[in-house]
Amino acid sequence: MGGEMKRIIWAVLSLFLSSIFWVNGWSQPLPGPDFSPPLDWSQSLAKTPGPPKISVSPTSVRFGNVYVGSALERTLIIKNSGKSDLEIGSIEIAGVSASEFGETDDCFTIPAGGSCTVTVTFAPESTGKKTGTMAFTSNDPRKPIVNVKLSGNAKPSPCAYSLSASSGEFDASGGEGSINVTSPAGCNWTAKSNNPDWIVITSGGSGSGNGTVAYSVAVNTGDSPRTGTMTIAGQTFTVTQSETEPGPPIYPLSEYQEALIASYGYPDYLAVVFNSNPERREETWVYADLQKTYIFWDGMILDEKSITVDPNAYWNPPYLDPSIFTKETTLSDLVELLESDYTEVDQSILKDVIGDANFKTYHFNDAGLFVAFLDGSLAAVQTIDIPESDQSASSGRLWSLPKVQAGGPDAVGLNSLTFEGRVNLLLVEVLAYETAGVDFRQDPSYPDLKNCIGEDWEECVAQVYLKMLKNAAKHLQGTAV
């Protein structure tokens, strides 16, 4: 019995039975078999689209005869005849003559049924037959790679081309340049960068007759020079660029030091001494307005104390960043950083005592800074500002690092010494002891400073310092008892 006949019979039977069966005052048809059509599960599930399908036409590109120094363009069409998006992974040209072919495109995702155009250029640089292969990679599972053959015949150009220059030089910062192309009217030419990652042609990529090619050179962040080329009207233009010169080393400030700078700026007074025994960096920072001095070892706070100083007395303008001074900092680094001329301090007094020509001291005139080098390495730094009128006079006040560290007088008049002598004394008395790893306050002559009182106190102090200097020299020479 057919299914349709079964449904008719069951409908009639249901009407008959519903007229004689009553439940709770209303009719209830008897349940019966379900003759409805089975569910179509294919309609309840989302359909998965088919894969993409790539095709590239034409399958080969023949440029024919092209003059050296000129260029010819052809187009390719990428089509997607599949059911889902076609993703183009890469388009690359390979082969012996690959550098003489080029392409431009904007083909990344091609929807189903869509297409995209690729422009192929042949710009021969020398005569002869040229060949290459253009490879297209995609997400087509059947054809993940499609190859297109390229060919052309480069002939000698009937046009004569000349460039205004054959090379250009740039420093590490890069820059812009231009080259003039000279050729007869009607003679076509092209310009191409062979190092487009850092040499970019900004205008004049092609022309006819006379023209100009403008280009830019990117910053060279590497530590070695580099060379690149451009091909302009069939001729090679060479670009050379120097490496980035390493800047002076920077000392990493500690969090404590950075917090001080953030709150109060750079210190009004700064002294840095580099020890070699033991290897250590000692710093003294003075904030005149705060009436505070801070002592650091390798950035670690060693001491903080209140002091009494005159903010208007010979303090260096507070602008020097302590991080610019390291043991590797050279004299030329300081000249560049401070933008100041310097004067080499007369070493006659020092040489008479120490006999070591490897010790050099310099005064940076405009920066109010004295530095000392020992065997070519920066050994001590001190900011100090002595008025010009004081530099040749026999009197004056000199800020002393040892006096600040010792908590004694902040300024000492050294009438018996010349300006150069005072500078030598000031730096060496600290440098010598720190280099030897000896506290200068342990010098047997140091307690004599307490006896320098009365009218002749300045002469007394000068003599004590001279004794300390001689002892310091012995420590530097390794002859101290």
C-alpha positions in Angstrom: 0.0 0.0 0.0 1.4 3.4 -1.0 2.4 5.9 1.6 -0.2 8.4 0.4 -3.1 5.9 0.7 -1.9 5.1 4.3 -2.1 8.8 5.3 -5.7 9.1 3.8 -7.0 6.0 5.7 -5.4 7.1 9.0 -7.0 10.6 8.7 -10.5 9.1 8.2 -10.0 6.7 11.1 -8.8 9.5 13.4 -11.9 11.6 12.7 -14.1 8.6 13.4 -12.4 7.7 16.6 -12.3 11.3 17.9 -16.1 11.4 17.8 -16.5 8.6 20.4 -13.6 9.1 22.8 -13.9 12.0 25.3 -11.4 13.0 27.9 -12.2 15.7 30.6 -15.0 17.1 28.5 -13.1 17.5 25.2 -12.2 15.3 22.4 -8.6 13.9 22.2 -7.5 12.2 19.0 -5.8 9.0 19.4 -2.1 9.0 18.8 -1.0 7.4 15.7 2.1 6.7 13.7 4.1 9.6 12.3 4.0 9.5 8.5 5.7 12.9 8.1 8.8 12.9 5.8 12.1 12.1 7.5 14.3 15.1 8.4 16.8 16.3 5.8 20.0 16.6 7.9 21.9 18.2 5.0 19.7 21.3 5.3 20.3 21.7 9.1 24.1 21.8 8.7 26.0 24.9 7.3 27.5 24.2 4.0 31.3 24.2 3.8 32.4 26.2 0.7 34.8 24.6 -1.7 38.5 25.5 -1.9 39.9 28.4 -3.9 41.1 27.8 -7.4 43.9 29.9 -8.9 44.7 30.6 -12.5 47.3 33.0 -13.9 47.2 34.2 -17.5 49.1 34.3 -19.6 51.3 31.4 -18.4 54.4 33.0 -20.0 55.3 36.6 -20.8 57.5 37.5 -23.8 58.7 41.0 -23.9 60.5 40.8 -27.2 63.2 43.3 -28.1 63.8 46.0 -25.5 66.7 48.5 -25.5 69.1 48.5 -22.6 68.3 51.5 -20.3 64.6 51.5 -21.1 61.8 49.4 -19.8 58.6 47.7 -21.0 55.6 46.6 -19.0 53.2 43.7 -19.4 50.2 42.6 -17.2 49.2 39.3 -15.7 45.8 38.4 -14.4 45.3 36.2 -11.3 41.8 34.7 -11.2 40.0 32.8 -8.4 37.4 30.5 -9.9 37.0 28.6 -6.6 34.3 28.9 -3.9 36.3 30.6 -1.1 38.9 33.4 -0.8 42.2 33.0 -2.5 45.1 34.1 -0.3 48.3 35.1 -2.3 51.3 34.3 -0.1 54.1 35.7 -2.2 55.1 36.7 -5.7 58.8 36.2 -6.4 61.0 36.3 -9.5 64.0 34.0 -9.7 66.5 33.1 -12.4 69.9 34.4 -13.8 68.3 37.6 -15.0 65.9 38.1 -12.1 67.3 41.5 -11.2 66.2 42.8 -14.7 62.6 41.9 -14.2 60.3 43.4 -11.6 56.6 43.4 -10.6 54.1 45.5 -8.7 50.8 44.3 -7.4 48.2 44.8 -4.8 47.1 41.2 -4.7 46.6 39.8 -1.2 43.1 38.3 -0.9 41.0 37.6 -4.0 37.4 36.7 -3.3 35.6 33.8 -5.1 35.0 34.8 -8.7 37.4 37.7 -8.4 40.6 38.7 -10.1 43.7 40.9 -9.6 46.2 42.5 -12.0 50.0 42.2 -11.7 52.3 44.5 -13.6 55.5 42.9 -14.8 58.5 45.1 -15.9 61.5 44.2 -18.1 64.3 46.8 -17.7 67.5 45.2 -19.1 70.8 46.4 -17.9 73.0 44.6 -20.4 72.5 43.1 -23.9 71.5 39.5 -24.6 68.6 37.1 -24.0 67.1 37.4 -20.5 65.0 34.8 -18.7 63.3 34.5 -15.4 60.5 32.7 -13.5 57.7 34.4 -11.6 56.4 32.1 -8.8 53.0 32.7 -7.2 52.2 30.9 -3.9 48.7 30.7 -2.6 46.3 28.6 -0.4 45.0 26.7 -3.4 45.4 23.1 -2.2 45.7 21.8 -5.7 48.2 24.4 -7.0 50.0 25.9 -4.1 52.7 27.2 -6.5 52.1 28.6 -10.1 55.1 29.5 -12.2 55.1 31.9 -15.1 58.0 32.1 -17.5 59.5 35.5 -18.4 61.8 36.2 -21.3 63.1 39.2 -23.3 65.9 40.2 -25.6 68.0 43.2 -24.6 69.4 45.1 -27.5 72.0 47.9 -27.5 70.3 51.3 -27.1 70.5 53.7 -30.0 70.3 56.4 -27.3 73.3 57.8 -25.4 72.7 58.3 -21.7 74.9 60.0 -19.1 74.6 60.7 -15.4 75.7 63.8 -13.5 77.5 61.5 -11.0 78.3 57.9 -10.6 78.3 57.7 -6.8 77.1 59.4 -3.6 78.3 59.3 0.0 76.3 59.7 3.2 77.0 59.6 6.9 75.1 57.3 9.2 72.2 59.8 9.5 71.3 59.3 5.8 69.8 62.1 3.7 68.5 62.9 0.2 70.2 63.2 -3.2 69.5 63.6 -6.9 71.1 62.6 -10.2 70.6 64.3 -13.5 70.0 62.1 -16.6 71.1 63.5 -19.9 69.7 61.8 -23.1 68.3 62.8 -26.5 64.6 63.6 -26.8 62.5 60.5 -27.2 65.0 58.2 -25.5 63.2 56.5 -22.6 64.9 55.4 -19.4 64.1 54.0 -16.0 65.6 54.2 -12.5 65.5 51.3 -10.0 66.9 50.9 -6.5 68.7 47.6 -6.0 68.6 48.1 -2.2 65.0 49.4 -1.7 65.1 48.7 2.0 67.4 51.7 2.6 67.8 53.5 -0.8 64.4 54.7 -2.0 63.7 56.5 -5.3 61.3 59.3 -4.4 60.8 60.8 -7.9 62.0 60.3 -11.4 61.6 56.5 -11.6 61.3 56.8 -15.4 61.6 59.5 -18.0 62.2 60.4 -21.6 65.1 62.7 -22.7 66.6 64.8 -19.9 65.4 64.2 -16.4 66.2 64.0 -12.7 66.1 61.1 -10.3 65.6 62.0 -6.6 66.3 59.5 -3.9 66.6 59.2 -0.1 69.0 57.2 2.1 67.7 55.8 5.4 69.6 56.0 8.7 72.2 53.4 9.2 71.7 52.0 12.7 74.3 49.3 12.2 77.9 49.4 13.4 79.5 48.8 10.0 79.4 50.8 6.7 77.2 49.7 3.8 77.1 50.0 0.0 74.2 49.9 -2.3 73.4 50.7 -6.0 70.7 52.1 -8.3 70.4 51.3 -11.9 69.6 54.5 -13.8 69.3 54.5 -17.6 71.2 51.2 -17.7 74.1 52.6 -15.7 75.1 51.9 -12.1 75.0 54.5 -9.4 76.8 53.5 -6.2 75.7 54.8 -2.7 78.0 54.4 0.3 77.1 55.1 3.8 79.2 55.2 7.0 78.3 53.3 10.1 76.7 54.7 13.3 79.5 55.7 15.6 78.9 54.5 19.1 78.1 57.3 21.5 79.8 57.7 24.8 78.9 55.1 27.4 76.2 55.9 29.9 76.4 54.9 33.6 73.2 53.3 34.8 71.9 55.4 37.7 70.2 53.7 40.6 66.6 54.1 41.5 67.6 56.3 44.4 69.7 58.6 42.2 66.9 58.8 39.6 64.4 59.7 42.3 66.7 62.6 43.5 67.0 63.9 39.9 63.3 63.6 39.4 62.6 65.6 42.6 65.4 68.1 42.7 67.2 68.1 39.3 70.9 67.4 38.7 73.1 68.1 41.7 74.7 71.6 42.1 78.0 70.0 42.9 79.2 66.6 41.5 82.3 64.6 42.1 83.0 61.2 40.7 86.1 59.1 41.5 86.8 55.7 39.8 88.6 53.2 42.0 90.8 50.5 40.7 91.5 48.8 44.0 88.8 47.8 44.7 87.0 48.5 41.4 84.4 51.0 42.5 82.7 54.2 41.5 82.3 56.8 44.3 80.1 59.9 43.8 79.4 63.0 45.9 76.2 64.9 45.1 75.5 68.2 46.8 72.2 70.1 46.7 72.9 73.6 47.9 69.3 74.6 48.4 68.6 71.5 50.4 71.8 71.9 52.3 72.4 68.2 51.7 75.2 66.0 50.5 74.9 62.4 49.3 77.7 59.9 49.0 77.2 56.9 46.7 79.2 53.7 46.0 78.2 52.2 42.6 74.9 54.0 42.8 74.2 52.7 46.3 73.5 55.3 48.9 76.3 55.2 51.4 75.8 58.4 53.4 73.4 61.4 53.6 74.1 64.3 55.7 73.2 67.9 56.3 75.9 70.5 55.5 76.2 74.2 55.6 77.1 75.7 52.3 76.7 79.1 50.6 74.6 78.5 47.4 76.1 81.6 45.9 79.7 80.7 46.3 81.4 79.2 43.2 78.9 76.5 42.6 78.7 75.0 39.1 75.3 75.6 37.3 73.2 72.5 38.0 73.0 70.9 34.6 75.5 68.0 34.5 74.0 64.6 34.3 76.1 62.2 36.4 75.3 59.3 34.0 77.5 60.8 31.3 80.7 60.2 33.3 82.1 56.6 33.0 85.6 55.2 33.2 85.5 54.7 29.4 84.5 58.3 28.7 87.2 59.9 26.6 88.3 63.5 26.4 86.7 63.9 22.9 83.4 62.5 24.4 83.5 65.2 27.1 84.1 67.9 24.5 81.1 66.8 22.5 78.9 66.3 25.6 79.8 69.5 27.3 80.1 71.6 24.1 83.0 73.4 25.9 86.6 74.2 25.2 89.2 72.9 27.6 92.6 73.8 28.9 95.2 71.3 29.9 96.3 72.1 33.4 100.0 72.6 34.0 101.5 69.5 35.4 104.8 70.9 36.6 104.0 70.7 40.3 102.5 67.3 40.0 105.4 65.9 37.9 107.9 67.2 40.4 106.1 65.1 43.1 104.7 62.2 41.3 106.9 61.8 38.2 104.2 60.2 36.2 103.3 61.8 32.8 100.4 59.4 32.4 98.3 61.5 34.8 96.5 64.4 33.0 94.1 67.0 34.3 91.9 69.3 32.2 89.7 72.3 33.0 86.6 72.7 30.9 86.4 76.5 30.9 82.7 77.0 30.2 81.4 74.0 32.0 83.1 74.6 35.3 84.5 71.1 35.3 87.8 69.5 36.1 88.6 66.0 35.0 91.6 63.7 35.6 92.8 60.8 33.4 95.1 58.1 34.6 96.7 55.9 31.9 94.1 57.1 29.5 91.0 56.2 31.6 88.8 58.8 33.3 89.8 58.7 36.9 88.2 61.7 38.6 85.6 64.3 37.8 84.7 67.4 39.9 82.4 70.3 39.1 84.0 73.5 40.4 83.6 77.1 39.3 86.4 79.5 39.9 85.9 83.0 38.6 88.3 84.0 35.8 89.6 86.8 38.1 90.7 84.1 40.5 92.4 81.8 38.0 95.6 83.8 38.0 95.4 85.4 41.4 97.1 84.2 44.5 94.0 84.1 46.5 90.5 82.6 46.1 88.3 80.0 47.4 88.2 76.5 46.1 85.5 73.9 46.7 87.1 70.7 47.8 85.7 67.2 47.5 87.6 65.8 50.5 86.4 68.7 52.7 82.8 68.1 51.8 83.2 64.3 52.4 85.0 64.9 55.7 82.3 67.4 56.8 85.0 70.0 57.4 85.2 73.5 55.9 83.6 73.7 52.4 86.1 76.1 51.0 89.8 76.4 51.6 92.0 79.4 50.5 95.3 78.2 49.2 97.2 81.5 48.8 100.6 79.9 48.4 99.6 77.8 45.3 98.9 78.9 41.7 95.6 78.1 40.1 97.1 75.1 38.4 98.7 73.9 41.6 95.4 74.1 43.4 93.7 72.0 40.7 96.4 69.3 40.8 96.2 69.2 44.6 92.5 69.1 44.7 92.2 66.1 42.3 95.2 64.1 43.2 94.7 64.1 46.9 91.5 62.1 46.3 92.5 60.2 43.1 95.8 58.8 44.5 94.2 57.4 47.6 91.1 56.1 45.9 93.2 54.4 43.2 95.2 52.7 45.9 92.1 51.8 47.9 93.2 54.0 50.9 91.1 56.5 52.7 92.9 59.8 52.4 91.7 60.7 56.0 94.2 58.0 57.1 97.1 60.1 55.9 99.4 60.8 58.9 99.4 64.5 57.9 95.6 64.8 57.8 95.1 65.5 61.5 97.4 68.5 61.2 94.6 70.4 59.4 93.0 70.9 62.8 96.1 72.9 63.9 95.7 75.4 61.0 94.2 78.3 62.9 95.0 82.0 63.2 96.2 84.4 60.6 98.4 81.9 58.8 95.8 79.2 58.5 95.8 79.3 54.7 99.6 78.8 54.4 99.3 76.0 57.0 96.6 74.2 55.0 98.6 74.5 51.8 101.6 72.9 53.5 99.5 70.0 54.9 98.0 69.4 51.5 101.4 69.3 49.9 102.5 66.7 52.4 99.4 64.7 51.7 100.1 65.0 48.0 103.6 63.5 48.4 102.1 60.6 50.3 99.4 60.2 47.6 102.2 60.0 45.0 103.8 57.2 46.9 100.6 55.3 46.9 100.2 55.8 43.1 103.8 54.5 42.6 103.3 51.7 45.0 106.1 52.9 47.3 104.0 53.9 50.4 105.0 52.2 53.6 
